Amino acid sequence: MNFLRILLLALIPLCTPVCLEAAHNQGYVIGISNSNPGNLRAIKWKWWRKFGATGVDPWHHLIFKSDKDGLKALRYVLQVYGRKGHNTVNKITKRWVGPRNFEAACDSPLGYRAKLLQDLRVRPNAPLDMNDPKLLATLAKAIVYAENGVNPYSEKLYKEVFGY
């Protein structure tokens, strides 16, 4: 493995979508290669086996058997967020990126909040219907793009996973 590849792999968890797009052009997007489009992390990954998880990478990102399994796990996490009251773009962003990264995610025009607001066309604190499969799919698409810099999945796959 050459130096550039090692450097890219080390920096991917810290990247913005622009950086991730450059990494993707080199073929190194963790979420896509792990079939984990939401870059879900878990220390106790064995619980995630029911969603098709087969292990974790060195950064504790789950690895799924298929893209469909990874999207199903993302859907599950979003549904749990809804049940726990994380039902606005601000709350979802804060929970997803963590309190330490929340300001950066909100300030960056390429960050999570901007992408979610752009795709959902809502205000930051507007309540979302987290039981609406189409809204969940739109939210998932925005998260996939924000995490990976690309969204390589077909509309057909989203319809199959989210049921709309």
C-alpha positions in Angstrom: 0.0 0.0 0.0 1.5 3.3 -1.0 1.8 6.4 1.3 -1.2 8.2 -0.3 -3.5 5.3 0.2 -2.4 5.0 3.9 -2.9 8.7 4.4 -6.4 8.7 2.8 -7.5 5.8 4.9 -6.3 7.6 8.0 -8.0 10.8 7.2 -11.4 9.5 5.9 -13.1 9.6 9.3 -12.2 13.3 9.6 -13.2 14.3 6.1 -15.9 16.7 4.8 -17.9 15.6 1.8 -15.5 17.5 -0.5 -12.6 15.5 0.9 -14.6 12.3 0.8 -15.4 12.9 -2.9 -11.7 13.1 -3.6 -11.1 9.9 -1.5 -14.0 8.2 -3.4 -12.4 9.1 -6.7 -9.4 7.1 -5.4 -11.7 4.2 -4.4 -11.5 4.7 -0.6 -14.9 5.5 0.9 -15.3 3.5 4.1 -19.1 3.6 4.2 -19.4 2.3 0.6 -16.7 -0.3 0.9 -18.2 -1.6 4.2 -21.7 -1.7 2.8 -22.4 0.8 5.7 -23.7 3.9 3.9 -24.4 5.7 7.2 -20.9 4.9 8.6 -22.6 3.4 11.7 -20.2 2.6 14.5 -20.5 0.0 17.2 -18.2 -1.3 19.9 -20.5 -4.3 20.5 -21.0 -5.2 16.8 -22.4 -8.7 17.4 -25.8 -7.1 18.3 -25.9 -5.8 14.8 -25.7 -9.3 13.3 -29.5 -9.3 13.0 -29.0 -6.5 10.4 -26.4 -8.5 8.5 -23.2 -7.1 10.2 -20.2 -9.3 9.8 -17.7 -7.3 11.8 -16.1 -3.9 12.3 -13.2 -2.1 10.6 -10.3 -0.5 12.6 -12.3 2.7 13.2 -15.3 0.7 14.7 -17.4 1.2 11.6 -19.7 -1.8 11.1 -19.3 -3.9 8.0 -22.5 -5.4 6.5 -23.0 -8.3 4.1 -24.8 -6.1 1.6 -25.7 -2.5 0.8 -29.4 -3.4 1.5 -28.4 -4.6 5.0 -26.5 -1.4 5.7 -29.5 0.7 4.6 -31.8 -1.3 6.8 -29.6 -0.7 9.8 -29.6 3.1 8.9 -33.4 3.0 8.7 -33.5 1.3 12.1 -31.3 3.9 13.7 -33.5 6.7 12.3 -36.6 5.1 13.6 -35.1 4.8 17.0 -34.2 8.5 16.8 -37.8 9.3 16.1 -39.0 7.2 19.0 -36.6 9.0 21.3 -37.6 12.5 20.2 -34.7 13.2 17.9 -37.1 14.5 15.2 -35.7 17.8 14.0 -32.7 18.4 11.7 -30.9 20.0 14.6 -31.5 17.1 17.0 -30.7 14.5 14.4 -27.5 16.3 13.4 -26.4 16.8 17.0 -27.1 13.1 17.8 -25.4 11.8 14.6 -22.2 13.8 14.7 -22.0 14.2 18.4 -22.0 17.3 20.6 -18.3 18.0 20.0 -18.8 18.2 16.2 -22.2 19.8 16.2 -21.0 23.4 15.6 -18.8 22.4 12.8 -21.6 20.3 11.2 -23.9 23.4 11.4 -21.4 26.0 10.3 -20.1 24.2 7.3 -22.0 24.8 4.1 -21.0 21.3 3.1 -21.8 19.7 6.4 -24.6 17.5 7.7 -27.1 20.1 8.6 -26.9 22.0 5.4 -27.3 18.8 3.4 -30.3 17.7 5.5 -32.0 21.1 5.3 -31.4 21.3 1.6 -32.8 17.8 0.8 -35.7 17.9 3.3 -36.6 21.6 2.7 -37.5 22.3 6.3 -36.3 24.6 9.1 -33.7 23.4 11.5 -36.1 22.9 14.4 -39.2 21.9 12.5 -40.6 18.5 13.7 -40.3 15.7 11.2 -42.7 12.8 10.9 -40.2 10.0 11.6 -42.9 7.4 10.7 -43.1 8.6 7.1 -41.1 6.1 5.0 -40.5 8.6 2.2 -39.2 11.2 4.6 -36.9 8.6 6.3 -35.6 7.6 2.8 -34.9 11.3 2.0 -33.2 11.7 5.3 -31.1 8.6 4.7 -30.1 9.7 1.3 -28.9 13.0 2.7 -26.9 11.2 5.5 -25.4 8.8 3.0 -24.2 11.7 0.8 -22.9 13.7 3.8 -21.1 10.6 5.1 -19.6 9.5 1.8 -19.6 12.4 -0.6 -21.6 10.3 -3.0 -24.9 8.4 -3.0 -24.4 5.4 -5.3 -27.6 3.6 -4.4 -30.6 3.4 -6.7 -34.1 4.7 -6.0 -35.3 1.1 -6.3 -33.1 0.0 -3.4 -34.4 2.9 -1.2 -38.0 2.0 -2.0 -37.3 -1.6 -1.2 -35.6 -0.8 2.1 -37.9 2.0 3.3 -41.2 0.7 1.9 -42.7 3.7 0.0 
